[in-house]
Amino acid sequence: MKNKKVAVQLGSTGEEAAESILGKNSSNISKDKGGTTFLQVVHGQADAAIGDETTVKKYVASNPSYKLKVIYDDKNFEPEYFGLMFTKIFWFDVY
């Protein structure tokens, strides 16, 4: 990723990882509030995007014409877990 433009979402662990690799104030990190990181790659504004595995894999699978590729880097990225949050608790009974 050195000398490459990398798109990340602000406040994400992807931003933290990019900063640890490229430097906190690197001009090669494009920080975005919304969900345009993948579009930056598609439109040539970034060479790569860092995102959650599930989201990245779904985007790549849903857009085969872009010929994107998922690359894993276990050295610089630790495994992550995610949770779900709801406004109400739902109970389901299985009979």
N, CA, C and O atoms as a GROMACS GRO file, in nm:
protein
  380
    1MET      N    1   0.081  -0.120   0.000
    1MET     CA    2   0.000   0.000   0.000
    1MET      C    3   0.085   0.127   0.000
    1MET      O    4   0.034   0.237  -0.018
    2LYS      N    5   0.213   0.111   0.020
    2LYS     CA    6   0.301   0.228   0.018
    2LYS      C    7   0.289   0.297  -0.118
    2LYS      O    8   0.285   0.230  -0.222
    3ASN      N    9   0.283   0.428  -0.117
    3ASN     CA   10   0.273   0.510  -0.238
    3ASN      C   11   0.144   0.487  -0.316
    3ASN      O   12   0.139   0.516  -0.436
    4LYS      N   13   0.042   0.435  -0.252
    4LYS     CA   14  -0.088   0.416  -0.315
    4LYS      C   15  -0.191   0.499  -0.241
    4LYS      O   16  -0.179   0.519  -0.120
    5LYS      N   17  -0.293   0.546  -0.310
    5LYS     CA   18  -0.404   0.620  -0.248
    5LYS      C   19  -0.503   0.517  -0.195
    5LYS      O   20  -0.550   0.431  -0.269
    6VAL      N   21  -0.536   0.528  -0.065
    6VAL     CA   22  -0.623   0.431   0.001
    6VAL      C   23  -0.744   0.503   0.058
    6VAL      O   24  -0.729   0.601   0.132
    7ALA      N   25  -0.863   0.457   0.025
    7ALA     CA   26  -0.987   0.515   0.075
    7ALA      C   27  -1.032   0.439   0.200
    7ALA      O   28  -1.034   0.316   0.202
    8VAL      N   29  -1.067   0.515   0.304
    8VAL     CA   30  -1.114   0.456   0.430
    8VAL      C   31  -1.233   0.537   0.482
    8VAL      O   32  -1.252   0.653   0.446
    9GLN      N   33  -1.312   0.474   0.566
    9GLN     CA   34  -1.422   0.545   0.631
    9GLN      C   35  -1.371   0.607   0.761
    9GLN      O   36  -1.303   0.541   0.840
   10LEU      N   37  -1.404   0.734   0.782
   10LEU     CA   38  -1.364   0.804   0.903
   10LEU      C   39  -1.411   0.730   1.028
   10LEU      O   40  -1.524   0.683   1.035
   11GLY      N   41  -1.322   0.721   1.126
   11GLY     CA   42  -1.358   0.660   1.254
   11GLY      C   43  -1.360   0.509   1.254
   11GLY      O   44  -1.400   0.448   1.354
   12SER      N   45  -1.318   0.447   1.146
   12SER     CA   46  -1.320   0.302   1.136
   12SER      C   47  -1.185   0.241   1.174
   12SER      O   48  -1.084   0.310   1.182
   13THR      N   49  -1.186   0.111   1.198
   13THR     CA   50  -1.060   0.042   1.223
   13THR      C   51  -0.976   0.040   1.095
   13THR      O   52  -0.853   0.029   1.102
   14GLY      N   53  -1.040   0.050   0.980
   14GLY     CA   54  -0.967   0.062   0.854
   14GLY      C   55  -0.886   0.190   0.849
   14GLY      O   56  -0.774   0.190   0.798
   15GLU      N   57  -0.942   0.297   0.902
   15GLU     CA   58  -0.868   0.424   0.910
   15GLU      C   59  -0.746   0.407   1.001
   15GLU      O   60  -0.637   0.452   0.968
   16GLU      N   61  -0.767   0.342   1.116
   16GLU     CA   62  -0.656   0.318   1.209
   16GLU      C   63  -0.545   0.236   1.144
   16GLU      O   64  -0.427   0.268   1.158
   17ALA      N   65  -0.584   0.131   1.072
   17ALA     CA   66  -0.485   0.045   1.007
   17ALA      C   67  -0.409   0.121   0.899
   17ALA      O   68  -0.287   0.109   0.890
   18ALA      N   69  -0.480   0.198   0.818
   18ALA     CA   70  -0.414   0.275   0.712
   18ALA      C   71  -0.316   0.376   0.772
   18ALA      O   72  -0.207   0.395   0.719
   19GLU      N   73  -0.356   0.439   0.881
   19GLU     CA   74  -0.267   0.535   0.947
   19GLU      C   75  -0.144   0.468   1.006
   19GLU      O   76  -0.035   0.525   1.004
   20SER      N   77  -0.161   0.347   1.057
   20SER     CA   78  -0.045   0.277   1.114
   20SER      C   79   0.053   0.232   1.004
   20SER      O   80   0.173   0.222   1.029
   21ILE      N   81   0.002   0.206   0.886
   21ILE     CA   82   0.086   0.163   0.774
   21ILE      C   83   0.147   0.283   0.701
   21ILE      O   84   0.266   0.286   0.674
   22LEU      N   85   0.062   0.382   0.669
   22LEU     CA   86   0.104   0.494   0.585
   22LEU      C   87   0.142   0.620   0.662
   22LEU      O   88   0.203   0.711   0.607
   23GLY      N   89   0.104   0.626   0.790
   23GLY     CA   90   0.130   0.745   0.871
   23GLY      C   91   0.002   0.822   0.896
   23GLY      O   92  -0.083   0.834   0.808
   24LYS      N   93  -0.011   0.874   1.017
   24LYS     CA   94  -0.135   0.941   1.059
   24LYS      C   95  -0.177   1.054   0.967
   24LYS      O   96  -0.296   1.069   0.938
   25ASN      N   97  -0.084   1.133   0.920
   25ASN     CA   98  -0.118   1.248   0.837
   25ASN      C   99  -0.083   1.227   0.690
   25ASN      O  100  -0.060   1.324   0.617
   26SER      N  101  -0.080   1.103   0.647
   26SER     CA  102  -0.043   1.073   0.509
   26SER      C  103  -0.145   1.130   0.411
   26SER      O  104  -0.266   1.116   0.429
   27SER      N  105  -0.095   1.195   0.308
   27SER     CA  106  -0.182   1.248   0.202
   27SER      C  107  -0.235   1.136   0.113
   27SER      O  108  -0.320   1.160   0.028
   28ASN      N  109  -0.185   1.015   0.131
   28ASN     CA  110  -0.232   0.901   0.052
   28ASN      C  111  -0.353   0.831   0.114
   28ASN      O  112  -0.399   0.730   0.061
   29ILE      N  113  -0.404   0.885   0.223
   29ILE     CA  114  -0.526   0.830   0.284
   29ILE      C  115  -0.640   0.924   0.255
   29ILE      O  116  -0.637   1.041   0.292
   30SER      N  117  -0.743   0.873   0.187
   30SER     CA  118  -0.863   0.950   0.159
   30SER      C  119  -0.968   0.909   0.261
   30SER      O  120  -1.016   0.795   0.259
   31LYS      N  121  -1.004   1.001   0.350
   31LYS     CA  122  -1.098   0.971   0.458
   31LYS      C  123  -1.236   1.022   0.421
   31LYS      O  124  -1.252   1.138   0.381
   32ASP      N  125  -1.335   0.934   0.435
   32ASP     CA  126  -1.470   0.964   0.391
   32ASP      C  127  -1.569   0.937   0.503
   32ASP      O  128  -1.556   0.837   0.574
   33LYS      N  129  -1.668   1.024   0.520
   33LYS     CA  130  -1.772   1.004   0.622
   33LYS      C  131  -1.876   0.902   0.578
   33LYS      O  132  -1.926   0.825   0.660
   34GLY      N  133  -1.908   0.901   0.452
   34GLY     CA  134  -2.014   0.815   0.401
   34GLY      C  135  -1.962   0.687   0.342
   34GLY      O  136  -1.855   0.640   0.380
   35GLY      N  137  -2.035   0.631   0.251
   35GLY     CA  138  -2.000   0.503   0.193
   35GLY      C  139  -1.943   0.512   0.054
   35GLY      O  140  -1.979   0.432  -0.032
   36THR      N  141  -1.855   0.607   0.028
   36THR     CA  142  -1.802   0.622  -0.108
   36THR      C  143  -1.664   0.562  -0.127
   36THR      O  144  -1.604   0.581  -0.233
   37THR      N  145  -1.613   0.491  -0.028
   37THR     CA  146  -1.477   0.438  -0.040
   37THR      C  147  -1.463   0.346  -0.161
   37THR      O  148  -1.364   0.354  -0.233
   38PHE      N  149  -1.560   0.260  -0.184
   38PHE     CA  150  -1.552   0.168  -0.299
   38PHE      C  151  -1.565   0.246  -0.430
   38PHE      O  152  -1.498   0.215  -0.529
   39LEU      N  153  -1.651   0.347  -0.431
   39LEU     CA  154  -1.668   0.427  -0.553
   39LEU      C  155  -1.542   0.503  -0.588
   39LEU      O  156  -1.514   0.527  -0.705
   40GLN      N  157  -1.464   0.542  -0.487
   40GLN     CA  158  -1.338   0.609  -0.515
   40GLN      C  159  -1.244   0.518  -0.593
   40GLN      O  160  -1.171   0.563  -0.681
   41VAL      N  161  -1.246   0.389  -0.561
   41VAL     CA  162  -1.163   0.292  -0.634
   41VAL      C  163  -1.218   0.275  -0.776
   41VAL      O  164  -1.142   0.278  -0.873
   42VAL      N  165  -1.347   0.256  -0.788
   42VAL     CA  166  -1.411   0.234  -0.918
   42VAL      C  167  -1.385   0.352  -1.013
   42VAL      O  168  -1.365   0.333  -1.133
   43HIS      N  169  -1.387   0.474  -0.959
   43HIS     CA  170  -1.370   0.593  -1.042
   43HIS      C  171  -1.227   0.644  -1.049
   43HIS      O  172  -1.201   0.754  -1.098
   44GLY      N  173  -1.132   0.562  -0.999
   44GLY     CA  174  -0.990   0.596  -1.012
   44GLY      C  175  -0.939   0.703  -0.918
   44GLY      O  176  -0.829   0.755  -0.937
   45GLN      N  177  -1.018   0.738  -0.816
   45GLN     CA  178  -0.974   0.839  -0.720
   45GLN      C  179  -0.889   0.778  -0.608
   45GLN      O  180  -0.821   0.850  -0.535
   46ALA      N  181  -0.892   0.645  -0.596
   46ALA     CA  182  -0.811   0.572  -0.497
   46ALA      C  183  -0.768   0.440  -0.560
   46ALA      O  184  -0.838   0.386  -0.646
   47ASP      N  185  -0.653   0.389  -0.516
   47ASP     CA  186  -0.604   0.262  -0.567
   47ASP      C  187  -0.664   0.143  -0.493
   47ASP      O  188  -0.673   0.033  -0.547
   48ALA      N  189  -0.706   0.167  -0.367
   48ALA     CA  190  -0.762   0.060  -0.285
   48ALA      C  191  -0.856   0.120  -0.182
   48ALA      O  192  -0.851   0.240  -0.152
   49ALA      N  193  -0.942   0.036  -0.128
   49ALA     CA  194  -1.031   0.076  -0.019
   49ALA      C  195  -1.019  -0.028   0.091
   49ALA      O  196  -1.007  -0.148   0.064
   50ILE      N  197  -1.023   0.018   0.214
   50ILE     CA  198  -1.021  -0.074   0.328
   50ILE      C  199  -1.160  -0.073   0.388
   50ILE      O  200  -1.217   0.032   0.414
   51GLY      N  201  -1.214  -0.192   0.411
   51GLY     CA  202  -1.348  -0.202   0.469
   51GLY      C  203  -1.369  -0.336   0.536
   51GLY      O  204  -1.283  -0.424   0.531
   52ASP      N  205  -1.484  -0.350   0.600
   52ASP     CA  206  -1.519  -0.476   0.665
   52ASP      C  207  -1.532  -0.586   0.561
   52ASP      O  208  -1.585  -0.565   0.452
   53GLU      N  209  -1.482  -0.704   0.596
   53GLU     CA  210  -1.478  -0.816   0.502
   53GLU      C  211  -1.615  -0.845   0.439
   53GLU      O  212  -1.625  -0.860   0.318
   54THR      N  213  -1.717  -0.852   0.521
   54THR     CA  214  -1.851  -0.885   0.470
   54THR      C  215  -1.897  -0.784   0.366
   54THR      O  216  -1.950  -0.821   0.262
   55THR      N  217  -1.877  -0.657   0.394
   55THR     CA  218  -1.919  -0.551   0.303
   55THR      C  219  -1.837  -0.553   0.175
   55THR      O  220  -1.891  -0.540   0.065
   56VAL      N  221  -1.707  -0.569   0.189
   56VAL     CA  222  -1.618  -0.572   0.072
   56VAL      C  223  -1.653  -0.690  -0.019
   56VAL      O  224  -1.666  -0.673  -0.140
   57LYS      N  225  -1.667  -0.807   0.040
   57LYS     CA  226  -1.698  -0.927  -0.040
   57LYS      C  227  -1.832  -0.911  -0.112
   57LYS      O  228  -1.844  -0.951  -0.228
   58LYS      N  229  -1.932  -0.855  -0.045
   58LYS     CA  230  -2.063  -0.835  -0.106
   58LYS      C  231  -2.054  -0.735  -0.222
   58LYS      O  232  -2.114  -0.757  -0.327
   59TYR      N  233  -1.980  -0.627  -0.202
   59TYR     CA  234  -1.967  -0.526  -0.307
   59TYR      C  235  -1.896  -0.585  -0.430
   59TYR      O  236  -1.940  -0.564  -0.543
   60VAL      N  237  -1.789  -0.656  -0.407
   60VAL     CA  238  -1.714  -0.718  -0.518
   60VAL      C  239  -1.803  -0.818  -0.593
   60VAL      O  240  -1.805  -0.818  -0.716
   61ALA      N  241  -1.875  -0.903  -0.519
   61ALA     CA  242  -1.962  -1.003  -0.581
   61ALA      C  243  -2.078  -0.938  -0.658
   61ALA      O  244  -2.122  -0.990  -0.760
   62SER      N  245  -2.127  -0.825  -0.608
   62SER     CA  246  -2.242  -0.758  -0.670
   62SER      C  247  -2.202  -0.672  -0.790
   62SER      O  248  -2.288  -0.626  -0.865
   63ASN      N  249  -2.073  -0.651  -0.808
   63ASN     CA  250  -2.026  -0.564  -0.916
   63ASN      C  251  -1.913  -0.629  -0.995
   63ASN      O  252  -1.802  -0.576  -0.998
   64PRO      N  253  -1.939  -0.744  -1.058
   64PRO     CA  254  -1.832  -0.816  -1.128
   64PRO      C  255  -1.773  -0.739  -1.246
   64PRO      O  256  -1.658  -0.762  -1.284
   65SER      N  257  -1.849  -0.648  -1.304
   65SER     CA  258  -1.797  -0.574  -1.420
   65SER      C  259  -1.681  -0.481  -1.382
   65SER      O  260  -1.605  -0.440  -1.470
   66TYR      N  261  -1.666  -0.448  -1.254
   66TYR     CA  262  -1.556  -0.361  -1.211
   66TYR      C  263  -1.425  -0.438  -1.197
   66TYR      O  264  -1.318  -0.377  -1.187
   67LYS      N  265  -1.433  -0.570  -1.196
   67LYS     CA  266  -1.314  -0.655  -1.188
   67LYS      C  267  -1.228  -0.621  -1.064
   67LYS      O  268  -1.106  -0.609  -1.073
   68LEU      N  269  -1.295  -0.607  -0.950
   68LEU     CA  270  -1.228  -0.579  -0.824
   68LEU      C  271  -1.182  -0.709  -0.760
   68LEU      O  272  -1.236  -0.816  -0.789
   69LYS      N  273  -1.085  -0.700  -0.674
   69LYS     CA  274  -1.030  -0.818  -0.608
   69LYS      C  275  -1.016  -0.791  -0.458
   69LYS      O  276  -0.973  -0.683  -0.418
   70VAL      N  277  -1.053  -0.890  -0.376
   70VAL     CA  278  -1.035  -0.880  -0.232
   70VAL      C  279  -0.897  -0.935  -0.197
   70VAL      O  280  -0.861  -1.045  -0.237
   71ILE      N  281  -0.822  -0.856  -0.122
   71ILE     CA  282  -0.688  -0.898  -0.077
   71ILE      C  283  -0.686  -0.896   0.075
   71ILE      O  284  -0.730  -0.800   0.137
   72TYR      N  285  -0.636  -1.004   0.133
   72TYR     CA  286  -0.627  -1.014   0.278
   72TYR      C  287  -0.485  -0.983   0.324
   72TYR      O  288  -0.388  -1.022   0.258
   73ASP      N  289  -0.474  -0.913   0.436
   73ASP     CA  290  -0.344  -0.879   0.493
   73ASP      C  291  -0.349  -0.908   0.643
   73ASP      O  292  -0.377  -0.818   0.723
   74ASP      N  293  -0.322  -1.031   0.680
   74ASP     CA  294  -0.330  -1.072   0.820
   74ASP      C  295  -0.219  -1.011   0.905
   74ASP      O  296  -0.230  -1.008   1.028
   75LYS      N  297  -0.116  -0.961   0.842
   75LYS     CA  298  -0.005  -0.900   0.917
   75LYS      C  299  -0.046  -0.765   0.975
   75LYS      O  300  -0.014  -0.734   1.090
   76ASN      N  301  -0.117  -0.684   0.897
   76ASN     CA  302  -0.152  -0.549   0.939
   76ASN      C  303  -0.296  -0.534   0.990
   76ASN      O  304  -0.331  -0.430   1.047
   77PHE      N  305  -0.378  -0.636   0.970
   77PHE     CA  306  -0.518  -0.628   1.010
   77PHE      C  307  -0.554  -0.745   1.100
   77PHE      O  308  -0.543  -0.861   1.060
   78GLU      N  309  -0.597  -0.714   1.221
   78GLU     CA  310  -0.638  -0.819   1.314
   78GLU      C  311  -0.781  -0.861   1.283
   78GLU      O  312  -0.858  -0.782   1.229
   79PRO      N  313  -0.818  -0.986   1.317
   79PRO     CA  314  -0.957  -1.028   1.297
   79PRO      C  315  -1.051  -0.940   1.380
   79PRO      O  316  -1.016  -0.897   1.490
   80GLU      N  317  -1.168  -0.914   1.325
   80GLU     CA  318  -1.266  -0.831   1.395
   80GLU      C  319  -1.398  -0.906   1.407
   80GLU      O  320  -1.429  -0.996   1.329
   81TYR      N  321  -1.472  -0.866   1.506
   81TYR     CA  322  -1.604  -0.923   1.529
   81TYR      C  323  -1.703  -0.808   1.529
   81TYR      O  324  -1.667  -0.695   1.562
   82PHE      N  325  -1.826  -0.837   1.494
   82PHE     CA  326  -1.924  -0.729   1.493
   82PHE      C  327  -2.050  -0.775   1.564
   82PHE      O  328  -2.074  -0.894   1.580
   83GLY      N  329  -2.127  -0.679   1.605
   83GLY     CA  330  -2.251  -0.708   1.676
   83GLY      C  331  -2.366  -0.636   1.609
   83GLY      O  332  -2.346  -0.552   1.521
   84LEU      N  333  -2.484  -0.668   1.652
   84LEU     CA  334  -2.605  -0.605   1.601
   84LEU      C  335  -2.674  -0.532   1.714
   84LEU      O  336  -2.674  -0.580   1.828
   85MET      N  337  -2.732  -0.417   1.685
   85MET     CA  338  -2.801  -0.340   1.786
   85MET      C  339  -2.943  -0.314   1.736
   85MET      O  340  -2.963  -0.274   1.621
   86PHE      N  341  -3.039  -0.336   1.824
   86PHE     CA  342  -3.180  -0.314   1.789
   86PHE      C  343  -3.242  -0.216   1.887
   86PHE      O  344  -3.195  -0.202   2.000
   87THR      N  345  -3.347  -0.147   1.844
   87THR     CA  346  -3.416  -0.054   1.933
   87THR      C  347  -3.507  -0.128   2.030
   87THR      O  348  -3.536  -0.078   2.139
   88LYS      N  349  -3.552  -0.247   1.993
   88LYS     CA  350  -3.638  -0.328   2.080
   88LYS      C  351  -3.583  -0.470   2.083
   88LYS      O  352  -3.515  -0.514   1.990
   89ILE      N  353  -3.612  -0.540   2.190
   89ILE     CA  354  -3.572  -0.680   2.200
   89ILE      C  355  -3.685  -0.765   2.145
   89ILE      O  356  -3.801  -0.748   2.184
   90PHE      N  357  -3.651  -0.854   2.057
   90PHE     CA  358  -3.749  -0.944   1.998
   90PHE      C  359  -3.724  -1.086   2.049
   90PHE      O  360  -3.610  -1.134   2.048
   91TRP      N  361  -3.826  -1.149   2.091
   91TRP     CA  362  -3.815  -1.288   2.136
   91TRP      C  363  -3.887  -1.377   2.038
   91TRP      O  364  -4.000  -1.350   1.999
   92PHE      N  365  -3.822  -1.482   1.999
   92PHE     CA  366  -3.880  -1.577   1.907
   92PHE      C  367  -3.889  -1.711   1.977
   92PHE      O  368  -3.790  -1.761   2.031
   93ASP      N  369  -4.006  -1.769   1.976
   93ASP     CA  370  -4.023  -1.902   2.032
   93ASP      C  371  -4.021  -2.003   1.919
   93ASP      O  372  -4.089  -1.986   1.818
   94VAL      N  373  -3.944  -2.105   1.937
   94VAL     CA  374  -3.936  -2.212   1.838
   94VAL      C  375  -4.006  -2.334   1.895
   94VAL      O  376  -3.972  -2.382   2.003
   95TYR      N  377  -4.103  -2.383   1.823
   95TYR     CA  378  -4.178  -2.500   1.872
   95TYR      C  379  -4.139  -2.624   1.795
   95TYR      O  380  -4.191  -2.732   1.822
   0.00000   0.00000   0.00000
